Amino acid sequence: MEVIQASLALRQDEILGSICKLVETESPSGDFEGSRAVVDLLVEIARTIPAISAVERIPVPGYGEHLRVRAFDDQAYDTRTTLVLGHTDTVHPRGTLYTQSVRAEGDRLYGPGIFDMKASCVMGLETLRTLESLDSIPGRSVVLLLTCDEETGSLTGRQLVEEEARHAAHALVLEPPAPGGQVKTARKGAGMWKVAARGIAAHAGLNPEEGASAILELARQTEQFHSMSDPTSGTSFNVGVVRGGTRGNVVAAEAEIEIDVRFSCIKEARRVDE
């Protein structure tokens, strides 16, 4: 470990520079141009690592690009692979850099999306470089798969993950650590729903009694959903997006909420779904 750490220390400036470039290239989920620009940077790094035998960009029209990198194919003694997983999309909307610029404070580097998980994307590639430079060749070929839609449910990335997992002896996930630096060895399941309400439009001043507010109904439903959380079993409901109405003086005829639910066991998943 001391040898590995020393090797990485020699490249610290280059590594930090790559991380900064990646963070400064905004790539919120669904931003095709941002996603492609991030992949451009990662491919540029990958091309400088001789151990990498294949670089594949997988476009998702109107959304972004997945990136699949293969390394150490020639030296592998096992037909199964080591799968390394990550993602290039972030939850931060384009323009966040104007208020949250990349900055260093002491021995920490800050920026939107740096923790989850652009620094991890760079470190995944740098790990391959380090293994090769130290002549520490793994017995299995390595597949580094970075998807572009993890933050929104992996609707297209999931198929790629499952495809590669079938050929893997094990998978290492580059998600950032839990509080205290603990490595994640499991994660909660997730469910996502949209709930829509249809009401009756009316003028808020002239005849409000003739209207039925879709927003008011979903406010009631939001309270109901959040009350279904169960912290003791690790289940949490979150209404994270609310849309509805047309004008402030009109009783809203339409509204919609997006719900994110997390759970720790299949029993809770079934309860939530029911």
N, C-alpha and C positions, 0 to 999 in steps of 0.2 A: 504493500500500500504506500510506503514511503517513496518508492521508486515511481509509482504511478502519479502520486501527488507532485513530486518534483518535476516530472515530465509536463504535467498540466500547468504548473507554475511558470515554466518557461514560455508558455503560449498564452499566459493570462491576458496580456494586452490585446492580442488578436481575438481571443474568445470574447472578451468584454466588448470589443468593437463590433463583432458580429451580432452579439445580443442586442446592442444599442440600435444597430441598423434594422434588425428585425422588429424591434418594438416601435421604432419610428415609422415603420411601414404598417399603417393601420389595416387590420383585416377582420372587421366584425363579421359574424356569420351572415352569409348571403351576399357579401360584397365581392363580386366576381373579380373586379380589377385589383382590389386589395389582396385577395387570396392569391391571385396569379403573381403579383409582385413579391409576396413573401416567398412563394415557391421559387421564383427567379433567384432570390438571394440564397436559399438553401441549396439549390442545384449548383450555384456557383461555388459554394463551399464543398459540396460533394465531389465536384470535378477535380479537386485538389487532393483527394484521398485515394491512392492507388488501390487499396483493398476493395473499393467499391466497384463492382462489376456491372451493375445495371442501375439506371435511374429512369423511373417511369412517372410521367405526369398523367393523371387521370382527370380529365375535365368533367365537371358537372354543369351543364348549360345553365346560365343565369345564376349560378351559385358560387362556384369556386373550383379549385383543383385539389385533388388528393395527390400525395406524393409517396411513391414506393421505391425504396432503395434496397439493393441486395449487395452483400459484402461477404468476402471469404469463401466464395463458392468453390474455388479450386482446391482449398485445403481441407474441406469437410470430409469427415469419416462417417458421418451419420446422415441419412437421407432426411431426417427431421431437422427443422430449423429452430433457431432462437428468434422469437418474434418480439420486437420492441415497438410499443405503441405510443402514439402521441397525437396531438392535434394542433393545427395552425390558426384556427379561428378563436376569437375572443368575444367577451360579452360587452366590450366597450364600443359605443357607436363612433363612427368616423367624426373627427373633430375633437375627441377627448384630449388629444395631445396639446391643444391650445390652453387647456387649464391644468393638465397633469403631464408636464414634460418629463423626459427621461433625466434623472439626476442621481448623483452619488451622494450619500450621507454616511460618513465613516466608512465602514467596510460593507455597506449595503448599497444596492443599486435599485432604483425605483422607476416605474413606468407602467402605463396601462397594458395589461396582458403579460407582463414580464414573468410573473409567478405562475400564471395559469394560461399558457405554459410555453412562452416563446424561448425563455432561457433553457428549458428542457429540450426543445427541438435542437438548439445549437449543441447542447451537451451530448445529445444522442449521437450526433455526427462526430463530435470531438472524441468520444469514447472509441469509435471505430478507428480514428486516426491514431490514438494513443496505443491501442492494442497492437496495431501494425508496427508502429515505431519502436515498441519494446519487444518486438518479435514474440508477442504473447498471443499466438493465433488460436482462436477458439476451435473446438472440435466440430462444431456445427456452423453452417452458414447462417448469416444474420439477415433478417428482413426488418428494416425500419419502415414502419407504416405511419404516416402522418396524415390524418384526415382533416377535412375542412368544415365539417358540420357537427362536431361533437357537442358543442354548446346548445344546439337546437335539437338534439335527439338522435343524431347519426342516421338520418333517414336514408342516405345513400352510402355513408361510410360503413355502416354495420355489415353489409354484404361483403365488403372487402376484408373486414376484420375476421368474420366467420370463415371466409375462404382461406385466409392465411393461417388461422388458428388450427384448421384441420391438418395442416402439414407441420405444425410446431410441436416440439417436445415441451416447451414451456413459453410463457409470455411474461415480459417485463413491461410494466406500464409507467410512463414518465410523468404521471400526475404529480403535482407538488405535494410535499409532505403535510401531514396533519400538524396541529399546533404542537410545538416542542420538537419538531423535526422528525417525528416518527414516520417510518416508511408505511405507505398504505398497502395492505395485503388483501383488502376487500373494500367494497363500496356498496352503498345502498342502491336498491332498485329505484326506478323513477317512472312515474306515469304523468302524462300531460293531456289535458282536456281543454276544449273550448266549450263554454256554456253561453248560449244566446237566449235573449228574451225578446219577445215581440209585444209591444204595448199599443196604445192608441194616442196619436198626436192630438194636441189641443193647445190653444193659446194660454200661456201661464197667467195672464192677467184677466182676459175676458171670460174664459170658460174652463178653468183648470179642472173643475169637477167632472167634465166630460172626457177627460183624458185618463190614461193609465200609463204610468211611467215605467219603462223598461229598466231604466237606471235604478229606480227605487227598488224594484224587484230583485235585481242582481246585487244590490247592497245587502238586502236581507239574506240572499243566498250566500254571499261572501261570509257573513257572520256564521251561517250554518256550516259551511265548509271548514272554516278555521276551527270551529268547535269540535270537529271530528279528529283533530290532531291528538296523538297519544305519545307524549314524550317518553314514557316508560318503556314503550316498545320500539321507539325510534321512528315513529311515523309523524310526518309533518305536512300540512297543507299550506300552500301559499298562492294567493291570488296576486299575480305579479303584473298583469296587464289589464287595463280597463278601457273599453272604447264604447262610445255611444252618444246619441243625441245629435242635434243639428245646430241649434241656437239656444242661447241662454233663456229666451222668453218662450220656448216651445217645450211642452211636455214630451219627453223622449219616447219615440215609438219603437226604437231599436237600440239594443246595447249588447255587448259581448264581453266576457272575461276569459282570461287564460289562467288555468290552474296548473301548478306544479306540485306533485306529491312525491315524497320520498318515504321508503319503507325498508325495513331490515330483514324481513322474512316473508316467505310465500303466503303464510296465513294472513298477514297484514295486507299483502298485495290483493288477495281475494276479497278481503273485507272492503278495501278501498274501492275496488272495481265494482263490487255489488252496490 
